[in-house]
Amino acid sequence: MTSANDSNTNANKDTNENSSNESNKAADKQNSLLSGIIGRASKSGIGRKKLDPSAVESAVAKNMAEIHSNPTKLRLAFLGGGSFGTAMANLAARNGCDTTLWVRNKRTVKAMQKTQMNKKYLPGHKLDDRLKYSHDLASAVKDTDIIFIAVPGLAFRETLKNIGPFISGQSIVSLTKGMEKDTFAMMSDIIKEVLPEVNFGVMSGPNLAIEIMKNMPSATVIASESEPLRHAVQAALHSAFFRVFASDDIRGVELGGALKNIYAIAMGMAAAYEVGENTKAMILTRALAEMSRFGVEAGANPLTFLGLSGVGDLYATCSSELSRNYRIGNMLGRGMSIDAAVKKLGQTAEGVNTIQQVHEKATKDGIYMPITHALYAVIYEDKAALGVALHLMEAGFRSDVEFVMAHDHSNAALTAQMKAANSTSKNESSDKDSDSK
């Protein structure tokens, strides 16, 4: 005989099971949705051409709120255990994604598993319990949906080659800022060269990792020609304290993240001389003008530099002592050699390489970039920083905002002066070489 209490218990049990089943079905539906998006984006080549929003893309947009409130189990791999790679992996794990952080060093992986902390780059910041760690590259990237690469620029090409044998439809997102030494290739160029069939995107913005770990409101930009990939990255990383905006200007977003490092070094040097706010504002705005000039020559949309990945990243990097490039510039301004400054920093400062790359490219193509050329003279030609700065102030007249007012004859004169100076420098080098022989 069944009692009333037994009946109630069974009824409650049935209700709970039904509720659990409904929740599982909802989760499965979301998993299926985003898996389908990633699959279509990688297999159909959506990233290779611009399309109008499809039914799938509309479905993603419609379900974004549900995805954020109950994150799907997107399978993500983050390659690189530096500060930013770790912060992004932690954010994805906290959002409920199936996330693995790959670090080359086995001992470091064991330490992170034990302490749930990246003591070298983010000391004192506990990582999410759900974040997984691996030093096995194959197991980290196999059967994932998106691979985020956050290794230094010097290791980017090698990393792509190493994961090549394990690519079977995954999309790739570059978190690396900068240009490859000696080739002037952006990270997106390297992806297209090494893994030409892979669907990809790049991410950049004012993203100081420590502030993100402290839940200080921050934002970034995901740029890709693939709208499904953009939506998937937003679903994986968007949170109450971290907003993810979208763009289809890969070149502009990537250049903003690379070029701003040049001017962070300039601002760090200026701070060492204790300049005023007027000077800082002048450096910041003229830096933006240089970035947009260079960007347009490279095929970017100049308006992109007015967004997060342009002026946003430029401001954050140029005004924070947390910035590696700012610290390098500050040490240089205090009289330290470039080698000693890099050694003391103990981390990669992409701006040092970028100055050399952009100086050579701008000189070759006749792009007017006086701040970049001045930094090159200080770092690589051992010119006195103060003398170079005074020369910049005497460099003549230019219009204020690029692409608004047509440049007058003084701008053409400045360009001619720059070319003449470069010609003189080359002739002097040739004479020295002849004398040495």
C-alpha positions as CSV (number, residue, x, y, z in Angstrom):
1,M,0.0,0.0,0.0
2,T,1.3,3.4,-0.9
3,S,1.0,6.3,1.5
4,A,0.2,9.9,0.7
5,N,3.8,10.9,1.6
6,D,5.1,8.2,-0.8
7,S,2.9,9.6,-3.6
8,N,4.1,13.1,-2.9
9,T,7.7,11.9,-2.9
10,N,7.3,10.1,-6.2
11,A,5.5,13.1,-7.7
12,N,8.3,15.4,-6.6
13,K,10.9,13.0,-8.0
14,D,9.1,12.9,-11.4
15,T,8.9,16.7,-11.4
16,N,12.6,17.0,-10.6
17,E,13.5,14.5,-13.3
18,N,11.4,16.3,-15.8
19,S,13.0,19.6,-14.9
20,S,16.4,18.1,-15.2
21,N,15.6,16.6,-18.5
22,E,14.3,19.9,-19.8
23,S,17.5,21.6,-18.6
24,N,19.6,19.0,-20.3
25,K,17.6,19.3,-23.5
26,A,18.1,23.1,-23.4
27,A,21.9,22.7,-22.9
28,D,22.1,20.1,-25.7
29,K,20.2,22.5,-28.0
30,Q,22.7,25.3,-27.3
31,N,25.6,22.9,-27.7
32,S,24.2,21.7,-31.0
33,L,23.6,25.3,-32.1
34,L,27.1,26.6,-31.6
35,S,28.8,23.4,-32.7
36,G,26.8,23.8,-36.0
37,I,27.9,27.4,-36.3
38,I,31.6,26.5,-35.8
39,G,31.3,23.6,-38.2
40,R,29.6,25.6,-40.9
41,A,32.1,28.5,-40.5
42,S,35.1,26.3,-40.8
43,K,33.9,23.8,-43.4
44,S,31.9,26.1,-45.7
45,G,34.6,28.8,-46.0
46,I,32.4,31.6,-44.6
47,G,35.6,33.3,-43.4
48,R,36.8,33.7,-47.0
49,K,33.9,35.9,-48.3
50,K,31.4,38.4,-47.0
51,L,27.8,37.2,-46.8
52,D,24.5,38.6,-45.7
53,P,23.3,37.2,-42.4
54,S,22.1,33.7,-42.9
55,A,19.3,31.8,-41.0
56,V,22.0,30.3,-38.7
57,E,23.5,33.7,-37.9
58,S,20.1,35.1,-37.1
59,A,19.4,32.2,-34.8
60,V,22.7,32.9,-33.0
61,A,21.8,36.6,-32.5
62,K,18.4,35.6,-31.3
63,N,19.8,33.2,-28.7
64,M,22.7,35.3,-27.5
65,A,21.0,36.2,-24.2
66,E,20.3,32.6,-23.4
67,I,23.9,31.7,-24.3
68,H,25.3,34.3,-21.9
69,S,23.0,33.3,-19.0
70,N,23.7,29.6,-19.5
71,P,27.1,29.4,-21.4
72,T,27.4,26.5,-23.7
73,K,30.2,24.0,-23.6
74,L,32.3,25.5,-26.4
75,R,35.5,23.6,-26.5
76,L,38.4,26.1,-26.4
77,A,42.2,25.9,-26.4
78,F,44.4,28.9,-25.4
79,L,48.0,28.5,-26.4
80,G,50.4,30.5,-24.4
81,G,50.7,31.0,-20.6
82,G,51.5,34.7,-20.5
83,S,49.4,37.2,-18.7
84,F,46.8,37.9,-21.4
85,G,46.4,34.3,-22.6
86,T,45.9,33.2,-19.0
87,A,43.4,36.0,-18.3
88,M,41.3,35.1,-21.5
89,A,41.4,31.4,-20.7
90,N,40.2,32.1,-17.2
91,L,37.4,34.3,-18.4
92,A,36.2,31.6,-20.8
93,A,36.3,28.9,-18.1
94,R,34.4,31.2,-15.8
95,N,31.8,31.6,-18.5
96,G,31.3,27.8,-18.5
97,C,33.3,26.9,-21.6
98,D,35.3,23.7,-21.8
99,T,38.7,25.5,-21.7
100,T,42.3,24.2,-21.7
101,L,45.3,26.5,-21.3
102,W,48.4,25.1,-23.0
103,V,51.8,26.0,-21.6
104,R,55.1,24.7,-23.1
105,N,56.8,24.0,-19.8
106,K,55.6,20.8,-18.0
107,R,56.8,22.0,-14.6
108,T,54.8,25.3,-15.0
109,V,51.7,23.3,-15.9
110,K,52.1,21.2,-12.7
111,A,52.5,24.3,-10.6
112,M,49.4,25.9,-12.1
113,Q,47.4,22.7,-11.5
114,K,48.5,22.6,-7.9
115,T,48.1,26.3,-7.0
116,Q,45.5,27.4,-9.5
117,M,47.6,30.4,-10.2
118,N,50.0,31.8,-12.8
119,K,52.6,33.0,-10.3
120,K,55.0,34.4,-12.9
121,Y,52.6,36.6,-14.8
122,L,49.5,37.0,-12.6
123,P,50.7,36.5,-9.0
124,G,48.0,36.6,-6.4
125,H,45.1,36.0,-8.8
126,K,43.3,32.7,-8.3
127,L,42.2,31.0,-11.5
128,D,38.8,29.4,-12.1
129,D,38.4,25.9,-10.7
130,R,37.1,24.7,-14.1
131,L,40.2,25.8,-16.1
132,K,42.3,22.9,-17.3
133,Y,46.0,22.9,-18.1
134,S,48.2,20.9,-20.5
135,H,51.7,20.8,-21.9
136,D,50.7,18.3,-24.6
137,L,49.9,20.4,-27.7
138,A,48.1,17.6,-29.6
139,S,45.7,16.8,-26.8
140,A,45.1,20.5,-26.1
141,V,44.0,21.4,-29.6
142,K,42.3,18.2,-30.9
143,D,38.5,18.2,-31.0
144,T,38.2,21.8,-30.1
145,D,36.0,24.5,-31.6
146,I,38.3,27.5,-31.4
147,I,42.1,27.8,-30.8
148,F,43.2,31.1,-29.3
149,I,46.9,31.8,-29.9
150,A,48.6,34.1,-27.3
151,V,52.3,33.3,-27.8
152,P,54.9,36.0,-28.5
153,G,55.2,37.1,-32.1
154,L,58.5,35.4,-32.6
155,A,56.9,32.0,-31.8
156,F,53.7,32.5,-33.7
157,R,54.7,30.9,-37.0
158,E,56.3,27.9,-35.3
159,T,53.2,27.4,-33.1
160,L,51.0,27.3,-36.2
161,K,53.2,24.8,-37.9
162,N,53.2,22.6,-34.8
163,I,49.4,22.6,-34.6
164,G,48.9,22.0,-38.3
165,P,48.8,18.2,-38.1
166,F,46.0,18.4,-35.6
167,I,43.7,20.8,-37.4
168,S,40.5,19.2,-38.5
169,G,38.0,22.1,-38.8
170,Q,38.9,24.3,-35.8
171,S,38.8,28.0,-36.1
172,I,41.8,30.1,-35.0
173,V,41.8,33.5,-33.2
174,S,45.1,35.4,-32.8
175,L,45.6,37.2,-29.5
176,T,49.2,38.1,-30.4
177,K,49.9,41.8,-31.2
178,G,52.8,42.8,-33.4
179,M,54.6,42.0,-36.6
180,E,56.9,39.2,-37.5
181,K,60.6,40.2,-37.5
182,D,62.2,40.6,-41.0
183,T,59.0,39.9,-43.0
184,F,56.6,42.6,-41.8
185,A,53.9,40.0,-41.8
186,M,50.9,40.5,-39.4
187,M,49.7,37.4,-37.5
188,S,46.7,37.1,-39.9
189,D,49.2,37.0,-42.8
190,I,51.0,34.1,-41.2
191,I,47.8,32.2,-40.5
192,K,46.8,32.5,-44.2
193,E,50.3,31.4,-45.3
194,V,50.8,28.5,-42.9
195,L,47.1,27.3,-42.6
196,P,45.4,28.7,-45.7
197,E,42.1,26.8,-45.3
198,V,41.5,27.7,-41.6
199,N,38.7,30.0,-40.6
200,F,40.3,32.8,-38.5
201,G,40.0,36.1,-36.6
202,V,42.1,38.5,-34.6
203,M,41.4,40.0,-31.2
204,S,42.8,43.3,-29.9
205,G,41.9,46.2,-27.6
206,P,42.9,48.0,-24.4
207,N,43.3,44.7,-22.4
208,L,45.7,45.0,-19.5
209,A,45.5,41.5,-18.1
210,I,45.8,42.4,-14.4
211,E,42.8,44.8,-14.6
212,I,40.7,42.0,-16.3
213,M,41.6,39.6,-13.5
214,K,40.5,42.2,-11.0
215,N,37.1,42.5,-12.8
216,M,37.6,46.1,-13.8
217,P,35.2,46.8,-16.7
218,S,37.1,46.3,-19.9
219,A,36.4,45.6,-23.6
220,T,38.0,44.2,-26.7
221,V,37.4,43.7,-30.4
222,I,37.1,40.4,-32.3
223,A,37.7,41.0,-36.1
224,S,36.8,38.4,-38.6
225,E,35.1,38.1,-42.0
226,S,33.2,35.2,-40.5
227,E,30.1,36.4,-38.6
228,P,29.5,33.0,-36.9
229,L,33.1,33.1,-35.6
230,R,32.6,36.6,-34.2
231,H,29.4,35.5,-32.5
232,A,31.0,32.4,-31.0
233,V,33.9,34.4,-29.6
234,Q,31.5,36.9,-28.1
235,A,29.6,34.1,-26.5
236,A,32.8,32.6,-25.1
237,L,34.3,35.7,-23.6
238,H,31.5,38.3,-23.0
239,S,30.7,38.9,-19.4
240,A,29.4,41.5,-16.9
241,F,32.8,43.0,-16.7
242,F,34.2,42.3,-20.2
243,R,32.5,43.4,-23.4
244,V,33.4,41.9,-26.8
245,F,32.7,44.1,-29.8
246,A,32.8,43.0,-33.4
247,S,34.6,44.2,-36.6
248,D,35.2,42.9,-40.1
249,D,38.4,45.1,-40.5
250,I,41.0,42.5,-39.7
251,R,43.9,44.7,-41.0
252,G,42.8,47.8,-39.1
253,V,42.3,46.0,-35.8
254,E,45.5,44.2,-36.1
255,L,47.5,47.3,-37.0
256,G,46.1,49.2,-34.0
257,G,47.3,46.5,-31.7
258,A,50.8,46.5,-33.2
259,L,51.4,50.2,-33.8
260,K,50.3,51.4,-30.5
261,N,53.3,49.7,-28.9
262,I,55.6,52.1,-30.7
263,Y,54.0,55.1,-29.1
264,A,53.8,53.5,-25.6
265,I,57.6,53.5,-25.8
266,A,57.6,57.1,-26.8
267,M,55.3,58.0,-23.9
268,G,57.4,56.1,-21.4
269,M,60.4,58.0,-22.5
270,A,58.5,61.3,-22.3
271,A,57.4,60.4,-18.7
272,A,61.1,59.9,-17.8
273,Y,61.7,63.5,-18.7
274,E,58.6,64.5,-16.6
275,V,56.8,66.2,-19.4
276,G,53.5,68.0,-18.9
277,E,49.9,67.0,-19.9
278,N,50.1,69.1,-23.0
279,T,53.0,67.1,-24.3
280,K,51.4,63.8,-23.5
281,A,48.2,64.9,-25.4
282,M,50.3,66.0,-28.3
283,I,52.2,62.7,-28.5
284,L,48.9,60.7,-28.2
285,T,47.1,62.6,-31.0
286,R,50.1,62.7,-33.4
287,A,50.5,59.0,-32.7
288,L,47.0,58.4,-33.8
289,A,47.6,60.4,-37.0
290,E,50.7,58.3,-37.8
291,M,48.7,55.1,-37.1
292,S,45.9,56.0,-39.5
293,R,48.3,57.2,-42.2
294,F,50.1,53.9,-42.1
295,G,46.9,51.9,-41.8
296,V,45.4,53.4,-44.9
297,E,48.5,52.6,-46.9
298,A,48.1,49.0,-45.7
299,G,44.5,48.7,-46.7
300,A,42.8,49.4,-43.3
301,N,39.7,51.5,-42.7
302,P,40.9,54.8,-41.0
303,L,37.7,54.9,-38.9
304,T,38.8,51.6,-37.2
305,F,41.6,53.6,-35.4
306,L,38.9,55.7,-33.7
307,G,37.6,52.6,-31.9
308,L,38.8,50.3,-29.1
309,S,41.5,48.7,-31.0
310,G,42.9,52.0,-32.1
311,V,42.6,55.0,-29.8
312,G,41.3,52.9,-27.0
313,D,44.3,50.6,-27.0
314,L,46.7,53.5,-27.7
315,Y,45.4,55.4,-24.6
316,A,45.6,52.4,-22.3
317,T,49.0,51.4,-23.3
318,C,50.4,54.9,-23.3
319,S,49.1,55.9,-19.9
320,S,49.7,52.8,-17.8
321,E,52.8,51.6,-16.0
322,L,51.4,48.1,-16.4
323,S,52.3,48.3,-20.1
324,R,55.5,46.5,-20.9
325,N,56.3,48.9,-23.8
326,Y,55.7,51.9,-21.6
327,R,58.2,50.5,-19.0
328,I,60.8,49.9,-21.7
329,G,60.5,53.5,-22.9
330,N,60.7,54.8,-19.4
331,M,64.0,52.8,-18.8
332,L,65.4,54.1,-22.1
333,G,64.4,57.7,-21.1
334,R,66.4,57.2,-17.9
335,G,69.5,56.4,-19.8
336,M,69.4,52.6,-19.9
337,S,70.5,50.7,-23.0
338,I,67.9,48.8,-25.0
339,D,69.5,45.5,-24.2
340,A,69.6,46.2,-20.5
341,A,66.0,47.5,-20.5
342,V,64.7,44.3,-22.2
343,K,66.7,42.1,-19.8
344,K,65.4,44.0,-16.8
345,L,61.8,43.7,-18.1
346,G,62.0,40.0,-18.4
347,Q,59.1,39.8,-20.8
348,T,58.5,40.4,-24.5
349,A,58.0,44.1,-25.5
350,E,56.7,43.8,-29.1
351,G,57.2,47.5,-29.7
352,V,61.0,47.3,-29.9
353,N,60.8,45.0,-33.0
354,T,57.8,47.0,-34.4
355,I,59.7,50.3,-34.4
356,Q,62.4,48.8,-36.6
357,Q,59.8,47.1,-38.9
358,V,57.6,50.1,-39.3
359,H,60.6,52.5,-39.7
360,E,61.9,50.5,-42.6
361,K,58.5,50.0,-44.2
362,A,57.5,53.7,-43.9
363,T,60.9,54.8,-45.2
364,K,60.6,52.5,-48.2
365,D,57.0,53.6,-49.0
366,G,57.3,57.3,-48.2
367,I,54.8,57.3,-45.3
368,Y,55.3,60.3,-43.0
369,M,55.9,58.9,-39.5
370,P,58.2,61.3,-37.6
371,I,57.7,59.8,-34.1
372,T,58.6,56.3,-35.3
373,H,61.6,57.6,-37.2
374,A,62.7,59.5,-34.1
375,L,62.5,56.5,-31.9
376,Y,64.4,54.4,-34.4
377,A,67.2,57.1,-34.3
378,V,67.3,57.0,-30.5
379,I,67.2,53.2,-30.1
380,Y,69.1,51.9,-33.1
381,E,71.4,54.9,-34.1
382,D,72.2,56.0,-30.5
383,K,71.0,59.6,-31.1
384,A,70.3,61.8,-28.0
385,A,66.6,61.6,-27.1
386,L,66.3,65.3,-26.2
387,G,67.9,66.4,-29.4
388,V,65.6,64.2,-31.5
389,A,62.6,65.6,-29.6
390,L,63.6,69.2,-30.3
391,H,64.0,68.3,-34.0
392,L,60.5,67.0,-34.0
393,M,59.2,70.3,-32.7
394,E,61.0,72.2,-35.4
395,A,59.8,69.9,-38.2
396,G,57.4,72.4,-39.8
397,F,53.6,72.5,-40.3
398,R,51.0,69.9,-40.9
399,S,47.2,69.8,-40.9
400,D,45.7,68.5,-37.6
401,V,43.3,65.6,-38.4
402,E,44.2,63.2,-41.1
403,F,41.8,62.8,-44.1
404,V,39.8,65.9,-43.1
405,M,41.7,68.8,-44.6
406,A,43.9,68.5,-47.7
407,H,47.6,68.7,-46.9
408,D,49.2,71.9,-48.1
409,H,52.6,72.5,-49.7
410,S,54.3,72.4,-46.3
411,N,53.4,68.7,-45.9
412,A,54.9,67.9,-49.3
413,A,58.0,69.8,-48.2
414,L,58.3,67.8,-45.1
415,T,58.0,64.6,-47.1
416,A,60.8,65.8,-49.4
417,Q,63.0,66.6,-46.3
418,M,62.4,63.2,-44.9
419,K,63.4,61.5,-48.2
420,A,66.5,63.7,-48.4
421,A,67.5,62.9,-44.9
422,N,67.1,59.2,-45.6
423,S,69.2,59.6,-48.7
424,T,71.9,61.4,-46.8
425,S,72.0,58.7,-44.1
426,K,72.4,56.0,-46.8
427,N,75.2,57.9,-48.5
428,E,77.0,58.3,-45.2
429,S,76.7,54.6,-44.5
430,S,78.1,53.8,-47.9
431,D,81.0,56.1,-47.4
432,K,81.8,54.5,-44.0
433,D,81.7,51.1,-45.6
434,S,84.0,52.2,-48.4
435,D,86.5,53.7,-45.8
436,S,86.5,50.5,-43.8
437,K,87.4,48.6,-46.9
